[in-house]
Amino acid sequence: MPYLRLARAPYVMAGTAAAMVHALKYGGWRGLAGEMGARMAEVHLGSLVEREIAVIVPVPLSRVRQRQRGFNQAELLAASVAGRRGWPLLTGALVRGRHTRRQARLSPRERLSNVRGAFQVVPSRRSELEDRHLLLVDDVLTTAATAQDWSVS
């Protein structure tokens, strides 16, 4: 399965950027995802990496959070990036098998522990991910704990 090769973010989580992420996640301002995704799509990943990307995969929410919010902000962001870059969007192949605590106030060590083993590839969809270069999209990149755990799923 995949491994983590590169991590990038279009903005530092402070000021306006932090307010936008908060409004998207907790205020339900779904319309922000288009603009935020546009900024993500502009991030230069390197020509070799960009040529190798086969599919975009959003980080899944737990069922509990999906019910609370009514949407997955990472999926909205990923759809925006996919539309701007022309890469296919793959949803439902990666699932969060268990509910995890919010990462925001956890230390780097706690973040890694919190998400360890939380993500699984849906067995019937494994072939859609195997031996492919994937662009994993999430709303916040701090320690890359989510990407690290997912990359060994």
N, C-alpha and C positions, 0 to 999 in steps of 0.2 A: 504494500500500500504506500501512499505518498509520504513524504517527509517535508518538514518545513524548510524552505529554501530562502525565502525573502519575506520581510515584513515592511510595510510602508503605511504611512498615514498622511492625509492631505493637510492636516491642521493639528496644532497643539491644543489639548483639552483645557482651555482657559478662556475666560472672557466670553466673547460672542459665540465661539465654537462650542464651548461647554453649555451655554444657554440654549443653543440650537439642538444639541443632542438631548438635553433634558426636556425641551419642549416636544421633540419628536417622541421620545420614549414614554414620558409621563404625562404630557399635556395632550397627547393625541394629535399633534400637528403633522399629520401624514404628508401634507403638501411640501414640507421641508425636505423630505427624502429626495425629491427630484433634484433640487439645487445641491444638496449635500452629495448625492450620487454623481452629479456633474463634476464636482471638485475631485471626487475620488477617481473618476475616469481620466482626469487630467494628470494624475500622478504618474511620473515616468518610472517604469519598472525595469527598464533596460531592454534593448531591442531583442536580445536572445530570449529573455523571459517572455516578452510580449508575443514573440512568434510561437512559443511553445504552449501557450495557454490554450487549452481545449474547451474548457467550460468554467462558468462562474457558479459557485456554490455559496448560498447564504448560510450563516451560522443559525441553526435552529433554536427556537425557544422551547422551554418545557411546556407541557400542556397547560399547566397552571398559569404561567405567564401569558401564554397565547390567549387563554380565556380572559384574563384580567385586562389585557391591552386591546384585544380584538384584532390584532395584527402583529406581524413580525417585522420590526424596523429594519433588521438586517436584510430581509427579503425585499423590502421596498428599495433599499439602497442598492442591492445587487441588481435588481431589475433596471434601475436607472443606469448603472454602470454598463450592464449588458447592452442596453439600447444604444448607448453612445459609442461603445467600442465594437459592437457587432459580434460579440462572443455569445454563445448560447448560455441560457440560464437553466440550471438543473436544481429543482427543488424536490424535497421528499426523499432523497437518497441518503441523506445524513439526518439522524434523529438524536435528540437529547433524551437519553434513556431514563434519566432521573432528574428531578428538580434540584437545583443548586442554589446556594445562597447568593445574594447579589455580591458582585465582585468589588463594587465601588470603594468600600471602606476596609478592604482586606489588604494585608501585607503581601508582597510578592510570593512568599512561601505559602501563605494561606490561599492565595489565588490558585497556585498550582495544585494544592491538595483539594481545593473545592471542586475543581472541574475534572480531576483525575478519574478516568473511566466513565465520564458522563455522556460521551458521544459514541454512537454506533452507526455503522453503515448498514442500511437495510439489506439483508442477505440477497434478496432477489434483484437488487440494483447494484450490487458490487461490481459487476462487469462494466457499468457505466463510469466507474471511477478508477478502476485498476489500471495501472501503467499509463495514467494520463496526468498532465500538468493542469492543476486546478487553481483557480483564483478564489480563495476563501474570503468572503466579505462579512465584516462585523461593523458595528457602529463605533466601537472604541477599541483602541490598541494601547495597552499599558505594558503588560509583561509578556504578552503573546501566549499566556497560559492556555487559552482556548484553542488557539491554532496548534500549539504543541501537543495537546491532548488529542485533538482531532486527527492530527497527522499520523498517529500510530493506531488509529481505529481499525 
